Amino acid sequence: MNDKELSSLLKYSSPRELYIVTWNNLLKVLFCPFKVTVLNKVGQLKKGQIVLVEEVKITNDLKTVYIIKGVAYYYYHFDILSE
């Protein structure tokens, strides 16, 4: 995806919210900050630690990234804790 296509896509998204589909097929929006559990040690984060996602971004190849304490981590290192 080139930069023009990416910028076109991003004008419809917000770094402060994330849409998820729940276990019972409901669409839900999470607003930052939201809680996640660390699945495996990554960077300065320890397995089992609960942290807050400050922002949600995407990379040029459309992978979701969570900003936690100012550092970017791929989404697959975490499990979302939603009420």
N, CA, C and O atoms as a Maestro MAE file, in Angstrom:
{
 s_m_m2io_version
 :::
 2.0.0
}

f_m_ct {
 s_m_title
 :::
 protein
 m_atom[332] {
  # First column is atom index #
  i_m_mmod_type
  r_m_x_coord
  r_m_y_coord
  r_m_z_coord
  i_m_residue_number
  s_m_chain_name
  s_m_pdb_residue_name
  s_m_pdb_atom_name
  i_m_atomic_number
  :::
  1 25 0.856 -1.170 0.000 1 A "MET " " N  " 7
  2 3 0.000 0.000 0.000 1 A "MET " " CA " 6
  3 2 0.900 1.230 0.000 1 A "MET " " C  " 6
  4 15 1.830 1.341 0.800 1 A "MET " " O  " 8
  5 25 0.608 2.139 -0.904 2 A "ASN " " N  " 7
  6 3 1.431 3.353 -0.953 2 A "ASN " " CA " 6
  7 2 0.899 4.397 0.034 2 A "ASN " " C  " 6
  8 15 -0.169 4.230 0.624 2 A "ASN " " O  " 8
  9 25 1.658 5.460 0.193 3 A "ASP " " N  " 7
  10 3 1.320 6.489 1.191 3 A "ASP " " CA " 6
  11 2 -0.018 7.170 0.904 3 A "ASP " " C  " 6
  12 15 -0.756 7.502 1.832 3 A "ASP " " O  " 8
  13 25 -0.335 7.382 -0.385 4 A "LYS " " N  " 7
  14 3 -1.596 8.034 -0.736 4 A "LYS " " CA " 6
  15 2 -2.793 7.152 -0.358 4 A "LYS " " C  " 6
  16 15 -3.786 7.647 0.176 4 A "LYS " " O  " 8
  17 25 -2.697 5.853 -0.633 5 A "GLU " " N  " 7
  18 3 -3.772 4.927 -0.271 5 A "GLU " " CA " 6
  19 2 -3.932 4.840 1.246 5 A "GLU " " C  " 6
  20 15 -5.050 4.806 1.760 5 A "GLU " " O  " 8
  21 25 -2.809 4.805 1.953 6 A "LEU " " N  " 7
  22 3 -2.841 4.747 3.414 6 A "LEU " " CA " 6
  23 2 -3.481 6.002 4.005 6 A "LEU " " C  " 6
  24 15 -4.312 5.903 4.908 6 A "LEU " " O  " 8
  25 25 -3.107 7.165 3.512 7 A "SER " " N  " 7
  26 3 -3.686 8.407 4.051 7 A "SER " " CA " 6
  27 2 -5.178 8.481 3.753 7 A "SER " " C  " 6
  28 15 -5.942 9.014 4.557 7 A "SER " " O  " 8
  29 25 -5.601 7.956 2.612 8 A "SER " " N  " 7
  30 3 -7.025 7.924 2.281 8 A "SER " " CA " 6
  31 2 -7.788 7.037 3.261 8 A "SER " " C  " 6
  32 15 -8.885 7.387 3.694 8 A "SER " " O  " 8
  33 25 -7.217 5.909 3.603 9 A "LEU " " N  " 7
  34 3 -7.836 4.994 4.557 9 A "LEU " " CA " 6
  35 2 -7.879 5.591 5.963 9 A "LEU " " C  " 6
  36 15 -8.878 5.443 6.667 9 A "LEU " " O  " 8
  37 25 -6.825 6.251 6.368 10 A "LEU " " N  " 7
  38 3 -6.724 6.776 7.730 10 A "LEU " " CA " 6
  39 2 -7.657 7.954 8.004 10 A "LEU " " C  " 6
  40 15 -7.935 8.256 9.165 10 A "LEU " " O  " 8
  41 25 -8.140 8.620 6.965 11 A "LYS " " N  " 7
  42 3 -9.039 9.748 7.221 11 A "LYS " " CA " 6
  43 2 -10.381 9.293 7.789 11 A "LYS " " C  " 6
  44 15 -11.157 10.113 8.279 11 A "LYS " " O  " 8
  45 25 -10.658 7.983 7.726 12 A "TYR " " N  " 7
  46 3 -11.891 7.437 8.282 12 A "TYR " " CA " 6
  47 2 -11.678 6.746 9.627 12 A "TYR " " C  " 6
  48 15 -12.604 6.134 10.159 12 A "TYR " " O  " 8
  49 25 -10.491 6.836 10.169 13 A "SER " " N  " 7
  50 3 -10.214 6.158 11.435 13 A "SER " " CA " 6
  51 2 -9.717 7.153 12.484 13 A "SER " " C  " 6
  52 15 -9.365 8.292 12.179 13 A "SER " " O  " 8
  53 25 -9.701 6.680 13.725 14 A "SER " " N  " 7
  54 3 -9.238 7.509 14.824 14 A "SER " " CA " 6
  55 2 -8.236 6.720 15.657 14 A "SER " " C  " 6
  56 15 -8.455 5.538 15.919 14 A "SER " " O  " 8
  57 25 -7.146 7.345 16.077 15 A "PRO " " N  " 7
  58 3 -6.182 6.641 16.923 15 A "PRO " " CA " 6
  59 2 -6.666 6.472 18.364 15 A "PRO " " C  " 6
  60 15 -5.979 5.855 19.178 15 A "PRO " " O  " 8
  61 25 -7.841 7.015 18.685 16 A "ARG " " N  " 7
  62 3 -8.356 6.969 20.047 16 A "ARG " " CA " 6
  63 2 -9.495 5.973 20.236 16 A "ARG " " C  " 6
  64 15 -10.085 5.916 21.315 16 A "ARG " " O  " 8
  65 25 -9.819 5.178 19.193 17 A "GLU " " N  " 7
  66 3 -10.874 4.182 19.327 17 A "GLU " " CA " 6
  67 2 -10.569 2.949 18.486 17 A "GLU " " C  " 6
  68 15 -9.874 3.013 17.472 17 A "GLU " " O  " 8
  69 25 -11.119 1.819 18.948 18 A "LEU " " N  " 7
  70 3 -10.907 0.541 18.278 18 A "LEU " " CA " 6
  71 2 -12.223 -0.208 18.255 18 A "LEU " " C  " 6
  72 15 -12.865 -0.369 19.293 18 A "LEU " " O  " 8
  73 25 -12.630 -0.665 17.088 19 A "TYR " " N  " 7
  74 3 -13.844 -1.475 16.955 19 A "TYR " " CA " 6
  75 2 -13.468 -2.949 17.050 19 A "TYR " " C  " 6
  76 15 -12.536 -3.411 16.393 19 A "TYR " " O  " 8
  77 25 -14.212 -3.677 17.882 20 A "ILE " " N  " 7
  78 3 -13.971 -5.113 18.044 20 A "ILE " " CA " 6
  79 2 -15.290 -5.860 17.883 20 A "ILE " " C  " 6
  80 15 -16.369 -5.293 18.056 20 A "ILE " " O  " 8
  81 25 -15.183 -7.142 17.549 21 A "VAL " " N  " 7
  82 3 -16.344 -8.019 17.512 21 A "VAL " " CA " 6
  83 2 -16.237 -8.930 18.730 21 A "VAL " " C  " 6
  84 15 -15.231 -9.618 18.901 21 A "VAL " " O  " 8
  85 25 -17.254 -8.940 19.571 22 A "THR " " N  " 7
  86 3 -17.234 -9.706 20.812 22 A "THR " " CA " 6
  87 2 -17.466 -11.182 20.536 22 A "THR " " C  " 6
  88 15 -17.772 -11.567 19.408 22 A "THR " " O  " 8
  89 25 -17.320 -12.011 21.567 23 A "TRP " " N  " 7
  90 3 -17.491 -13.455 21.438 23 A "TRP " " CA " 6
  91 2 -18.885 -13.827 20.961 23 A "TRP " " C  " 6
  92 15 -19.074 -14.877 20.347 23 A "TRP " " O  " 8
  93 25 -19.880 -12.956 21.245 24 A "ASN " " N  " 7
  94 3 -21.257 -13.244 20.832 24 A "ASN " " CA " 6
  95 2 -21.680 -12.417 19.611 24 A "ASN " " C  " 6
  96 15 -22.861 -12.128 19.419 24 A "ASN " " O  " 8
  97 25 -20.696 -12.047 18.796 25 A "ASN " " N  " 7
  98 3 -20.905 -11.382 17.499 25 A "ASN " " CA " 6
  99 2 -21.493 -9.980 17.576 25 A "ASN " " C  " 6
  100 15 -22.224 -9.575 16.671 25 A "ASN " " O  " 8
  101 25 -21.200 -9.243 18.611 26 A "LEU " " N  " 7
  102 3 -21.638 -7.858 18.715 26 A "LEU " " CA " 6
  103 2 -20.467 -6.935 18.384 26 A "LEU " " C  " 6
  104 15 -19.330 -7.183 18.787 26 A "LEU " " O  " 8
  105 25 -20.760 -5.885 17.656 27 A "LEU " " N  " 7
  106 3 -19.748 -4.878 17.355 27 A "LEU " " CA " 6
  107 2 -19.678 -3.900 18.517 27 A "LEU " " C  " 6
  108 15 -20.698 -3.369 18.955 27 A "LEU " " O  " 8
  109 25 -18.476 -3.665 19.011 28 A "LYS " " N  " 7
  110 3 -18.293 -2.804 20.179 28 A "LYS " " CA " 6
  111 2 -17.130 -1.857 19.901 28 A "LYS " " C  " 6
  112 15 -16.146 -2.238 19.268 28 A "LYS " " O  " 8
  113 25 -17.252 -0.640 20.371 29 A "VAL " " N  " 7
  114 3 -16.156 0.319 20.224 29 A "VAL " " CA " 6
  115 2 -15.477 0.500 21.585 29 A "VAL " " C  " 6
  116 15 -16.139 0.685 22.606 29 A "VAL " " O  " 8
  117 25 -14.166 0.442 21.575 30 A "LEU " " N  " 7
  118 3 -13.367 0.709 22.773 30 A "LEU " " CA " 6
  119 2 -12.703 2.068 22.598 30 A "LEU " " C  " 6
  120 15 -12.120 2.358 21.553 30 A "LEU " " O  " 8
  121 25 -12.796 2.885 23.619 31 A "PHE " " N  " 7
  122 3 -12.165 4.201 23.580 31 A "PHE " " CA " 6
  123 2 -10.895 4.167 24.417 31 A "PHE " " C  " 6
  124 15 -10.872 3.589 25.504 31 A "PHE " " O  " 8
  125 25 -9.850 4.783 23.908 32 A "CYS " " N  " 7
  126 3 -8.580 4.840 24.631 32 A "CYS " " CA " 6
  127 2 -8.714 5.793 25.804 32 A "CYS " " C  " 6
  128 15 -9.381 6.822 25.698 32 A "CYS " " O  " 8
  129 25 -8.092 5.461 26.911 33 A "PRO " " N  " 7
  130 3 -7.294 4.256 27.146 33 A "PRO " " CA " 6
  131 2 -8.179 3.060 27.508 33 A "PRO " " C  " 6
  132 15 -9.185 3.202 28.204 33 A "PRO " " O  " 8
  133 25 -7.786 1.890 27.025 34 A "PHE " " N  " 7
  134 3 -8.451 0.646 27.421 34 A "PHE " " CA " 6
  135 2 -7.403 -0.346 27.888 34 A "PHE " " C  " 6
  136 15 -6.229 -0.256 27.526 34 A "PHE " " O  " 8
  137 25 -7.856 -1.310 28.712 35 A "LYS " " N  " 7
  138 3 -6.936 -2.250 29.347 35 A "LYS " " CA " 6
  139 2 -6.676 -3.470 28.474 35 A "LYS " " C  " 6
  140 15 -7.571 -3.981 27.801 35 A "LYS " " O  " 8
  141 25 -5.423 -3.922 28.507 36 A "VAL " " N  " 7
  142 3 -5.025 -5.166 27.856 36 A "VAL " " CA " 6
  143 2 -4.100 -5.933 28.795 36 A "VAL " " C  " 6
  144 15 -3.454 -5.353 29.668 36 A "VAL " " O  " 8
  145 25 -4.050 -7.256 28.594 37 A "THR " " N  " 7
  146 3 -3.125 -8.106 29.338 37 A "THR " " CA " 6
  147 2 -1.987 -8.492 28.404 37 A "THR " " C  " 6
  148 15 -2.219 -8.812 27.238 37 A "THR " " O  " 8
  149 25 -0.766 -8.464 28.907 38 A "VAL " " N  " 7
  150 3 0.404 -8.859 28.124 38 A "VAL " " CA " 6
  151 2 0.442 -10.387 28.065 38 A "VAL " " C  " 6
  152 15 0.448 -11.049 29.102 38 A "VAL " " O  " 8
  153 25 0.469 -10.950 26.844 39 A "LEU " " N  " 7
  154 3 0.467 -12.402 26.673 39 A "LEU " " CA " 6
  155 2 1.857 -13.013 26.832 39 A "LEU " " C  " 6
  156 15 1.994 -14.099 27.395 39 A "LEU " " O  " 8
  157 25 2.877 -12.331 26.346 40 A "ASN " " N  " 7
  158 3 4.267 -12.790 26.440 40 A "ASN " " CA " 6
  159 2 5.152 -11.583 26.690 40 A "ASN " " C  " 6
  160 15 4.817 -10.470 26.284 40 A "ASN " " O  " 8
  161 25 6.271 -11.791 27.349 41 A "LYS " " N  " 7
  162 3 7.186 -10.686 27.614 41 A "LYS " " CA " 6
  163 2 7.571 -10.021 26.291 41 A "LYS " " C  " 6
  164 15 8.004 -10.682 25.346 41 A "LYS " " O  " 8
  165 25 7.404 -8.720 26.250 42 A "VAL " " N  " 7
  166 3 7.768 -7.943 25.067 42 A "VAL " " CA " 6
  167 2 8.261 -6.581 25.532 42 A "VAL " " C  " 6
  168 15 7.582 -5.897 26.298 42 A "VAL " " O  " 8
  169 25 9.436 -6.189 25.072 43 A "GLY " " N  " 7
  170 3 10.024 -4.923 25.505 43 A "GLY " " CA " 6
  171 2 10.161 -4.886 27.017 43 A "GLY " " C  " 6
  172 15 10.716 -5.809 27.614 43 A "GLY " " O  " 8
  173 25 9.665 -3.839 27.633 44 A "GLN " " N  " 7
  174 3 9.719 -3.676 29.087 44 A "GLN " " CA " 6
  175 2 8.498 -4.272 29.791 44 A "GLN " " C  " 6
  176 15 8.393 -4.197 31.015 44 A "GLN " " O  " 8
  177 25 7.584 -4.858 29.032 45 A "LEU " " N  " 7
  178 3 6.346 -5.392 29.602 45 A "LEU " " CA " 6
  179 2 6.507 -6.866 29.953 45 A "LEU " " C  " 6
  180 15 7.142 -7.626 29.222 45 A "LEU " " O  " 8
  181 25 5.927 -7.256 31.077 46 A "LYS " " N  " 7
  182 3 6.031 -8.634 31.556 46 A "LYS " " CA " 6
  183 2 4.739 -9.396 31.291 46 A "LYS " " C  " 6
  184 15 3.656 -8.813 31.264 46 A "LYS " " O  " 8
  185 25 4.867 -10.700 31.099 47 A "LYS " " N  " 7
  186 3 3.714 -11.561 30.865 47 A "LYS " " CA " 6
  187 2 2.735 -11.440 32.043 47 A "LYS " " C  " 6
  188 15 3.141 -11.481 33.204 47 A "LYS " " O  " 8
  189 25 1.444 -11.292 31.726 48 A "GLY " " N  " 7
  190 3 0.408 -11.186 32.747 48 A "GLY " " CA " 6
  191 2 0.161 -9.772 33.241 48 A "GLY " " C  " 6
  192 15 -0.828 -9.530 33.933 48 A "GLY " " O  " 8
  193 25 1.019 -8.849 32.909 49 A "GLN " " N  " 7
  194 3 0.864 -7.463 33.338 49 A "GLN " " CA " 6
  195 2 -0.345 -6.836 32.642 49 A "GLN " " C  " 6
  196 15 -0.598 -7.115 31.470 49 A "GLN " " O  " 8
  197 25 -1.084 -6.000 33.350 50 A "ILE " " N  " 7
  198 3 -2.208 -5.269 32.770 50 A "ILE " " CA " 6
  199 2 -1.749 -3.838 32.517 50 A "ILE " " C  " 6
  200 15 -1.257 -3.160 33.419 50 A "ILE " " O  " 8
  201 25 -1.921 -3.390 31.269 51 A "VAL " " N  " 7
  202 3 -1.464 -2.056 30.869 51 A "VAL " " CA " 6
  203 2 -2.576 -1.340 30.108 51 A "VAL " " C  " 6
  204 15 -3.553 -1.960 29.688 51 A "VAL " " O  " 8
  205 25 -2.418 -0.045 29.937 52 A "LEU " " N  " 7
  206 3 -3.396 0.770 29.220 52 A "LEU " " CA " 6
  207 2 -2.887 1.111 27.824 52 A "LEU " " C  " 6
  208 15 -1.741 1.525 27.648 52 A "LEU " " O  " 8
  209 25 -3.757 0.930 26.837 53 A "VAL " " N  " 7
  210 3 -3.442 1.330 25.466 53 A "VAL " " CA " 6
  211 2 -3.822 2.796 25.320 53 A "VAL " " C  " 6
  212 15 -4.978 3.174 25.513 53 A "VAL " " O  " 8
  213 25 -2.828 3.619 24.976 54 A "GLU " " N  " 7
  214 3 -3.041 5.056 24.859 54 A "GLU " " CA " 6
  215 2 -3.589 5.447 23.492 54 A "GLU " " C  " 6
  216 15 -4.417 6.351 23.379 54 A "GLU " " O  " 8
  217 25 -3.114 4.748 22.443 55 A "GLU " " N  " 7
  218 3 -3.548 5.006 21.073 55 A "GLU " " CA " 6
  219 2 -3.459 3.726 20.264 55 A "GLU " " C  " 6
  220 15 -2.737 2.797 20.626 55 A "GLU " " O  " 8
  221 25 -4.199 3.685 19.166 56 A "VAL " " N  " 7
  222 3 -4.161 2.555 18.240 56 A "VAL " " CA " 6
  223 2 -3.735 3.102 16.881 56 A "VAL " " C  " 6
  224 15 -4.343 4.041 16.367 56 A "VAL " " O  " 8
  225 25 -2.701 2.521 16.306 57 A "LYS " " N  " 7
  226 3 -2.181 2.957 15.004 57 A "LYS " " CA " 6
  227 2 -2.103 1.755 14.079 57 A "LYS " " C  " 6
  228 15 -2.312 0.619 14.505 57 A "LYS " " O  " 8
  229 25 -1.801 2.008 12.811 58 A "ILE " " N  " 7
  230 3 -1.536 0.914 11.884 58 A "ILE " " CA " 6
  231 2 -0.237 1.198 11.144 58 A "ILE " " C  " 6
  232 15 0.142 2.351 10.939 58 A "ILE " " O  " 8
  233 25 0.439 0.117 10.746 59 A "THR " " N  " 7
  234 3 1.680 0.243 9.994 59 A "THR " " CA " 6
  235 2 1.354 0.373 8.505 59 A "THR " " C  " 6
  236 15 0.194 0.262 8.108 59 A "THR " " O  " 8
  237 25 2.378 0.607 7.688 60 A "ASN " " N  " 7
  238 3 2.189 0.696 6.237 60 A "ASN " " CA " 6
  239 2 1.634 -0.592 5.639 60 A "ASN " " C  " 6
  240 15 0.956 -0.556 4.612 60 A "ASN " " O  " 8
  241 25 1.918 -1.735 6.273 61 A "ASP " " N  " 7
  242 3 1.380 -3.002 5.776 61 A "ASP " " CA " 6
  243 2 0.105 -3.405 6.530 61 A "ASP " " C  " 6
  244 15 -0.268 -4.579 6.546 61 A "ASP " " O  " 8
  245 25 -0.559 -2.423 7.154 62 A "LEU " " N  " 7
  246 3 -1.875 -2.553 7.797 62 A "LEU " " CA " 6
  247 2 -1.911 -3.482 9.005 62 A "LEU " " C  " 6
  248 15 -2.923 -4.140 9.246 62 A "LEU " " O  " 8
  249 25 -0.831 -3.544 9.761 63 A "LYS " " N  " 7
  250 3 -0.827 -4.280 11.026 63 A "LYS " " CA " 6
  251 2 -1.161 -3.309 12.150 63 A "LYS " " C  " 6
  252 15 -0.649 -2.190 12.190 63 A "LYS " " O  " 8
  253 25 -2.021 -3.744 13.057 64 A "THR " " N  " 7
  254 3 -2.449 -2.901 14.176 64 A "THR " " CA " 6
  255 2 -1.350 -2.824 15.225 64 A "THR " " C  " 6
  256 15 -0.723 -3.824 15.572 64 A "THR " " O  " 8
  257 25 -1.136 -1.621 15.715 65 A "VAL " " N  " 7
  258 3 -0.105 -1.349 16.715 65 A "VAL " " CA " 6
  259 2 -0.752 -0.604 17.870 65 A "VAL " " C  " 6
  260 15 -1.523 0.333 17.662 65 A "VAL " " O  " 8
  261 25 -0.437 -1.024 19.087 66 A "TYR " " N  " 7
  262 3 -0.900 -0.325 20.284 66 A "TYR " " CA " 6
  263 2 0.236 0.547 20.809 66 A "TYR " " C  " 6
  264 15 1.387 0.113 20.866 66 A "TYR " " O  " 8
  265 25 -0.093 1.765 21.187 67 A "ILE " " N  " 7
  266 3 0.872 2.658 21.830 67 A "ILE " " CA " 6
  267 2 0.643 2.547 23.332 67 A "ILE " " C  " 6
  268 15 -0.425 2.891 23.839 67 A "ILE " " O  " 8
  269 25 1.670 2.060 24.037 68 A "ILE " " N  " 7
  270 3 1.604 1.851 25.483 68 A "ILE " " CA " 6
  271 2 2.822 2.519 26.105 68 A "ILE " " C  " 6
  272 15 3.961 2.182 25.781 68 A "ILE " " O  " 8
  273 25 2.572 3.458 26.990 69 A "LYS " " N  " 7
  274 3 3.645 4.231 27.629 69 A "LYS " " CA " 6
  275 2 4.575 4.841 26.587 69 A "LYS " " C  " 6
  276 15 5.788 4.902 26.783 69 A "LYS " " O  " 8
  277 25 3.990 5.294 25.472 70 A "GLY " " N  " 7
  278 3 4.752 5.961 24.419 70 A "GLY " " CA " 6
  279 2 5.514 5.037 23.484 70 A "GLY " " C  " 6
  280 15 6.229 5.514 22.602 70 A "GLY " " O  " 8
  281 25 5.379 3.722 23.653 71 A "VAL " " N  " 7
  282 3 6.099 2.744 22.831 71 A "VAL " " CA " 6
  283 2 5.092 1.938 22.017 71 A "VAL " " C  " 6
  284 15 4.025 1.587 22.520 71 A "VAL " " O  " 8
  285 25 5.428 1.645 20.758 72 A "ALA " " N  " 7
  286 3 4.541 0.893 19.870 72 A "ALA " " CA " 6
  287 2 4.798 -0.607 19.978 72 A "ALA " " C  " 6
  288 15 5.945 -1.054 19.954 72 A "ALA " " O  " 8
  289 25 3.707 -1.386 20.097 73 A "TYR " " N  " 7
  290 3 3.768 -2.849 20.159 73 A "TYR " " CA " 6
  291 2 2.699 -3.417 19.238 73 A "TYR " " C  " 6
  292 15 1.602 -2.866 19.146 73 A "TYR " " O  " 8
  293 25 3.011 -4.520 18.554 74 A "TYR " " N  " 7
  294 3 1.997 -5.176 17.730 74 A "TYR " " CA " 6
  295 2 0.879 -5.716 18.609 74 A "TYR " " C  " 6
  296 15 1.115 -6.155 19.735 74 A "TYR " " O  " 8
  297 25 -0.332 -5.678 18.084 75 A "TYR " " N  " 7
  298 3 -1.543 -6.067 18.820 75 A "TYR " " CA " 6
  299 2 -1.516 -7.505 19.315 75 A "TYR " " C  " 6
  300 15 -2.114 -7.796 20.351 75 A "TYR " " O  " 8
  301 25 -0.848 -8.412 18.616 76 A "TYR " " N  " 7
  302 3 -0.914 -9.828 18.939 76 A "TYR " " CA " 6
  303 2 -0.151 -10.207 20.206 76 A "TYR " " C  " 6
  304 15 -0.169 -11.369 20.610 76 A "TYR " " O  " 8
  305 25 0.508 -9.255 20.828 77 A "HIS " " N  " 7
  306 3 1.173 -9.501 22.105 77 A "HIS " " CA " 6
  307 2 0.223 -9.298 23.294 77 A "HIS " " C  " 6
  308 15 0.630 -9.444 24.447 77 A "HIS " " O  " 8
  309 25 -1.051 -8.959 23.008 78 A "PHE " " N  " 7
  310 3 -1.984 -8.565 24.068 78 A "PHE " " CA " 6
  311 2 -3.356 -9.213 23.912 78 A "PHE " " C  " 6
  312 15 -3.747 -9.636 22.824 78 A "PHE " " O  " 8
  313 25 -4.065 -9.277 25.019 79 A "ASP " " N  " 7
  314 3 -5.448 -9.712 25.038 79 A "ASP " " CA " 6
  315 2 -6.266 -8.560 25.621 79 A "ASP " " C  " 6
  316 15 -5.952 -8.054 26.699 79 A "ASP " " O  " 8
  317 25 -7.305 -8.153 24.913 80 A "ILE " " N  " 7
  318 3 -8.126 -7.023 25.344 80 A "ILE " " CA " 6
  319 2 -9.001 -7.429 26.522 80 A "ILE " " C  " 6
  320 15 -9.632 -8.487 26.508 80 A "ILE " " O  " 8
  321 25 -9.032 -6.578 27.540 81 A "LEU " " N  " 7
  322 3 -9.903 -6.780 28.701 81 A "LEU " " CA " 6
  323 2 -11.085 -5.832 28.545 81 A "LEU " " C  " 6
  324 15 -10.975 -4.646 28.855 81 A "LEU " " O  " 8
  325 25 -12.208 -6.347 28.070 82 A "SER " " N  " 7
  326 3 -13.369 -5.482 27.901 82 A "SER " " CA " 6
  327 2 -14.467 -5.911 28.872 82 A "SER " " C  " 6
  328 15 -14.623 -7.097 29.163 82 A "SER " " O  " 8
  329 25 -15.203 -4.962 29.354 83 A "GLU " " N  " 7
  330 3 -16.275 -5.223 30.303 83 A "GLU " " CA " 6
  331 2 -17.507 -5.655 29.571 83 A "GLU " " C  " 6
  332 15 -18.533 -5.924 30.195 83 A "GLU " " O  " 8
  :::
 }
 m_bond[331] {
  # First column is bond index #
  i_m_from
  i_m_to
  i_m_order
  :::
  1 1 2 1
  2 2 3 1
  3 3 4 2
  4 3 5 1
  5 5 6 1
  6 6 7 1
  7 7 8 2
  8 7 9 1
  9 9 10 1
  10 10 11 1
  11 11 12 2
  12 11 13 1
  13 13 14 1
  14 14 15 1
  15 15 16 2
  16 15 17 1
  17 17 18 1
  18 18 19 1
  19 19 20 2
  20 19 21 1
  21 21 22 1
  22 22 23 1
  23 23 24 2
  24 23 25 1
  25 25 26 1
  26 26 27 1
  27 27 28 2
  28 27 29 1
  29 29 30 1
  30 30 31 1
  31 31 32 2
  32 31 33 1
  33 33 34 1
  34 34 35 1
  35 35 36 2
  36 35 37 1
  37 37 38 1
  38 38 39 1
  39 39 40 2
  40 39 41 1
  41 41 42 1
  42 42 43 1
  43 43 44 2
  44 43 45 1
  45 45 46 1
  46 46 47 1
  47 47 48 2
  48 47 49 1
  49 49 50 1
  50 50 51 1
  51 51 52 2
  52 51 53 1
  53 53 54 1
  54 54 55 1
  55 55 56 2
  56 55 57 1
  57 57 58 1
  58 58 59 1
  59 59 60 2
  60 59 61 1
  61 61 62 1
  62 62 63 1
  63 63 64 2
  64 63 65 1
  65 65 66 1
  66 66 67 1
  67 67 68 2
  68 67 69 1
  69 69 70 1
  70 70 71 1
  71 71 72 2
  72 71 73 1
  73 73 74 1
  74 74 75 1
  75 75 76 2
  76 75 77 1
  77 77 78 1
  78 78 79 1
  79 79 80 2
  80 79 81 1
  81 81 82 1
  82 82 83 1
  83 83 84 2
  84 83 85 1
  85 85 86 1
  86 86 87 1
  87 87 88 2
  88 87 89 1
  89 89 90 1
  90 90 91 1
  91 91 92 2
  92 91 93 1
  93 93 94 1
  94 94 95 1
  95 95 96 2
  96 95 97 1
  97 97 98 1
  98 98 99 1
  99 99 100 2
  100 99 101 1
  101 101 102 1
  102 102 103 1
  103 103 104 2
  104 103 105 1
  105 105 106 1
  106 106 107 1
  107 107 108 2
  108 107 109 1
  109 109 110 1
  110 110 111 1
  111 111 112 2
  112 111 113 1
  113 113 114 1
  114 114 115 1
  115 115 116 2
  116 115 117 1
  117 117 118 1
  118 118 119 1
  119 119 120 2
  120 119 121 1
  121 121 122 1
  122 122 123 1
  123 123 124 2
  124 123 125 1
  125 125 126 1
  126 126 127 1
  127 127 128 2
  128 127 129 1
  129 129 130 1
  130 130 131 1
  131 131 132 2
  132 131 133 1
  133 133 134 1
  134 134 135 1
  135 135 136 2
  136 135 137 1
  137 137 138 1
  138 138 139 1
  139 139 140 2
  140 139 141 1
  141 141 142 1
  142 142 143 1
  143 143 144 2
  144 143 145 1
  145 145 146 1
  146 146 147 1
  147 147 148 2
  148 147 149 1
  149 149 150 1
  150 150 151 1
  151 151 152 2
  152 151 153 1
  153 153 154 1
  154 154 155 1
  155 155 156 2
  156 155 157 1
  157 157 158 1
  158 158 159 1
  159 159 160 2
  160 159 161 1
  161 161 162 1
  162 162 163 1
  163 163 164 2
  164 163 165 1
  165 165 166 1
  166 166 167 1
  167 167 168 2
  168 167 169 1
  169 169 170 1
  170 170 171 1
  171 171 172 2
  172 171 173 1
  173 173 174 1
  174 174 175 1
  175 175 176 2
  176 175 177 1
  177 177 178 1
  178 178 179 1
  179 179 180 2
  180 179 181 1
  181 181 182 1
  182 182 183 1
  183 183 184 2
  184 183 185 1
  185 185 186 1
  186 186 187 1
  187 187 188 2
  188 187 189 1
  189 189 190 1
  190 190 191 1
  191 191 192 2
  192 191 193 1
  193 193 194 1
  194 194 195 1
  195 195 196 2
  196 195 197 1
  197 197 198 1
  198 198 199 1
  199 199 200 2
  200 199 201 1
  201 201 202 1
  202 202 203 1
  203 203 204 2
  204 203 205 1
  205 205 206 1
  206 206 207 1
  207 207 208 2
  208 207 209 1
  209 209 210 1
  210 210 211 1
  211 211 212 2
  212 211 213 1
  213 213 214 1
  214 214 215 1
  215 215 216 2
  216 215 217 1
  217 217 218 1
  218 218 219 1
  219 219 220 2
  220 219 221 1
  221 221 222 1
  222 222 223 1
  223 223 224 2
  224 223 225 1
  225 225 226 1
  226 226 227 1
  227 227 228 2
  228 227 229 1
  229 229 230 1
  230 230 231 1
  231 231 232 2
  232 231 233 1
  233 233 234 1
  234 234 235 1
  235 235 236 2
  236 235 237 1
  237 237 238 1
  238 238 239 1
  239 239 240 2
  240 239 241 1
  241 241 242 1
  242 242 243 1
  243 243 244 2
  244 243 245 1
  245 245 246 1
  246 246 247 1
  247 247 248 2
  248 247 249 1
  249 249 250 1
  250 250 251 1
  251 251 252 2
  252 251 253 1
  253 253 254 1
  254 254 255 1
  255 255 256 2
  256 255 257 1
  257 257 258 1
  258 258 259 1
  259 259 260 2
  260 259 261 1
  261 261 262 1
  262 262 263 1
  263 263 264 2
  264 263 265 1
  265 265 266 1
  266 266 267 1
  267 267 268 2
  268 267 269 1
  269 269 270 1
  270 270 271 1
  271 271 272 2
  272 271 273 1
  273 273 274 1
  274 274 275 1
  275 275 276 2
  276 275 277 1
  277 277 278 1
  278 278 279 1
  279 279 280 2
  280 279 281 1
  281 281 282 1
  282 282 283 1
  283 283 284 2
  284 283 285 1
  285 285 286 1
  286 286 287 1
  287 287 288 2
  288 287 289 1
  289 289 290 1
  290 290 291 1
  291 291 292 2
  292 291 293 1
  293 293 294 1
  294 294 295 1
  295 295 296 2
  296 295 297 1
  297 297 298 1
  298 298 299 1
  299 299 300 2
  300 299 301 1
  301 301 302 1
  302 302 303 1
  303 303 304 2
  304 303 305 1
  305 305 306 1
  306 306 307 1
  307 307 308 2
  308 307 309 1
  309 309 310 1
  310 310 311 1
  311 311 312 2
  312 311 313 1
  313 313 314 1
  314 314 315 1
  315 315 316 2
  316 315 317 1
  317 317 318 1
  318 318 319 1
  319 319 320 2
  320 319 321 1
  321 321 322 1
  322 322 323 1
  323 323 324 2
  324 323 325 1
  325 325 326 1
  326 326 327 1
  327 327 328 2
  328 327 329 1
  329 329 330 1
  330 330 331 1
  331 331 332 2
  :::
 }
}
